[in-house]
């Protein structure tokens, strides 16, 4: 059931919504980073949700500013731990 909901949500995801979401967590994302994150979310959401996306995370690390990546990685790990409980 969660997979369906996530798939539907991600299909409607926009760069603007990513920036707004990040601001809720005091994470500053610029337009280029939002474009990258949107593309990765839409193309690889299943790997982030179910898999071990270390390769994808390494790619993102090279495409995002260091602080942005670190803040988002922490947010991702927190969310992933809640899902796996």
Secondary structure, DSSP 4 states (H G I P E B T S, - for coil): -HHHHHHHHHHT--HHHHHHHHHHTT----HHHHHHHHHHHHHHHHHHHHS--HHHHHHHHHHS-HHHHHHHHHHHHHHHHHHT-
